[in-house]
Every structure is written in C-alpha cells, then in structure tokens.
C-alpha cells in the first residue's frame, strides 16, 4: 500500500478502469465509487496544469494550487474504495472485457473504460518561453487574466488565431502588443487591423529572438534586430497535442480540428467504440478544470446506467 488510495491489486478484474487521474478522471472515479462499482484509476501523474501555481474560475476552489486540488480528489475517491495506481496504460485490447496493459508490467481487465488522458501543450520555439510558462508566460486570460490585470502584455503570434487572442487579452490590459513573430503582416485582414486598432493593441512586426528576465521575472521581449520591448506578461498559443493514442488504437472515430484531433463523442462522452467513454482534454482543447470535472461526472453516470442495464438484461436472459 503506497498511499491511502494506491494499492497492489490482488484481483485484476474491474467494473471500470479510468485512464488518467486529473480532474476528469477523479470526478468520474468519485461517481463510480459512490455507485459501488469496483474502479481503478491509472494515473501517470502528468496533469496539464502542473506548471501553474494556482487555478482560477472553479467555484469554491478559485486560487487553489492544482496539486492540492488533485490531492483532495484522491483522498475523496479513497473513501469509496476506489483504487489508484501510479502507472501508464500502454495498450488496451478489446474482448468480452477490455485487457488493459500497464507500463510497469501489470495487466488488468475492465468491463468499461473512461479515457481521461488529457493533452500536452507544445510551446513555441522561442528561447525562454517554455521555461517561464505558467508564471509570466501564459495562454489563457480566463485562467490568469485577473492576476496580471493592467500589466504590460505581449502576445506572441503563432497562427491566425493569435489576433483573436490579442483582442481577448486586451480586455485585461489596455497596454497590449501583438508580436507578429513569423506571421506576415499580409496575413492580417482589414477586419483584424480595424479590431486591433479599436482595442488599442499595438502590432509589432518582425521576429522575436527571445525573452528578457531580471530577478527571475519577465521584463521584456527581444526582437531579432536587438530591440527590446518592455513587457511583464507574454501570452502564447501552445500547440495542443492530445494524448489520444489509446482511443486511436481502439479504432475510435476521430475528428480533426484546428486544435488537434479528438474523438467524436456524444453528450455523455461515449465514443464510437462500445464500452469506451472519454472526458476532459481528451475530448477537446478548451476543457478547463471545471469542464473536465463535469465531463468526468457525466461519463461516469452514463457508465453506471450502461452497466446496470447490461446486468439486468443478462439476468432476464439467464
């Protein structure tokens, strides 16, 4: 026994295996445990919001550290005998049960699966960006805008969506610059330019060479010509990399979006693969913590209903 809810498994068959121990996975596990289903959470311990010191916008949990939030979640699921193991699912084989292979060598069976594997944010290749991400290099004004309001903002352009990002973050600061970086000025439409002007966003052409920091705080953005623009906050648009390999190997129908390829799901997270649900950032880029927790809850209630009807139909047939 490693912690209050991490266990050495003596019986390898579960009603449900939840792949991922973030907000979506733990929320699903809580519902399943309370419904008296034998549940295993397989958690690789790599939450998307790990670089952030705090999470915002979650009612009653605004400002809580992500690590504390997850620790409380693990304590809650342990009350209902949900098991959790620090491991990674490397393969799933369908059959009468799903056979779930873990990286450390164990193999378990599951009647149903909930995939909540999230995504990873791939940073722009500008020196200093990845190192400062989650502190003064940010991506979401709804997550961090209030905390940095009225500071000098920069927005590092990486796609056409960067104009939208600059327009949005200017809600939190009247001093906002859009650094075009490798986006050509010609790519901006007349509507883009008019909106940027109306929002008071200054457009800075040229490539960004790196960031300037003093006393471990961002102080400026350095251009390739050596010019430095004083900024204390830089918003970026990471490239989302959905962690959906398991779903793809199971043959789930996928949908390609501008923010990555995600499974096609119904309103409760059911994929096109019978017995497999998905939740959280495994189904979309914009799933914040509060959305992920809600999605995990919905998926779990659907699984409970599905298992109940399956068992009752089997009893009738028998």
Phi, psi and omega in degrees: 000117186270319174218188182297339182225018171253134191221152166273120189277126178266339178232126192264007180254127182237154170294314183220135167251126176259121182262104182119129183245034173272202183300317181293312182295317180292322177297316177298316182296324179298313179297316181295318179297318180292338176271007173071029176264135177290116191230140175238130173257125176255113188240119178279350177072037181231064181294146182299323186268018180304324180291344184274138178284331182218159172241144183235161173086006178256111185307130183076351180236015182299124179092356180289144175292135180306320181296322178293319179302313181291323179297318177296321178297319179294324176296320182294316182291334179294333179297336184251022175063024172287134179266147178225135178232138175277100184195183181226134175281124182255342179196153176225129178244121180285157178180206174302320166242161169279135173261119187252114181266131181256153185299325183279004171112343180285161176220132180231163177248149181217138175286326180221157179234142167238118183261116180228056188274354173069206178212168175245146178262120178264118187283151172301147185275057176250127182307130177098339184293307183297322183293330185257002183297134181093352178248280175242003165253116191231171179229341188231115179293332178291331178279323191229356188301317182299319184293336182243017184306143175069005173277162177290116182263148164236151174233123180269113182287135175226348179198179177298335179291346182294331175297315178300318180298316180297318179297322181290311185292338178294348172297330185262349178205131178281352180251084184233134176241136173257111178271113186292334176056251181255013175267125182288144179303328182294342180284344178279130180279169178299322178295319177304309184296320180292320178293317178300318178295318179296327180276353181076023180272124177276132180263124182246108178284166178103161184274140177275129182267334181169182181251154177247131180226144175227135182053040178059034174227139178296131178236345182188168177242122183263130178272167182294338178272004178096347178296139178242126176258118180299122177215145176248352177219136176233124174265138180230165175244090180299154173276115180287135178240094181298138179266070188246022182302320180298317180295321179295318180293332177282353178086022179295143175293132184242154180234124180275127180235170176297347183245022178120175182256125186231158180290148172282124183228160174272189185296343178254006178092005179290127178275183177283353178268120180304131178087004183237122175248161176221153182205164178075208181291355172290345179246356179178153184291326190267012179286099175287176183303316182295323177292318181298316179298319178296317180296321177296320178298312181297316180299317182295318179296324178293321178295317179301314179297319180297315179294321180297313180293323178299314181292321179293320178296324178294321179294320178295315182294328182282000000 
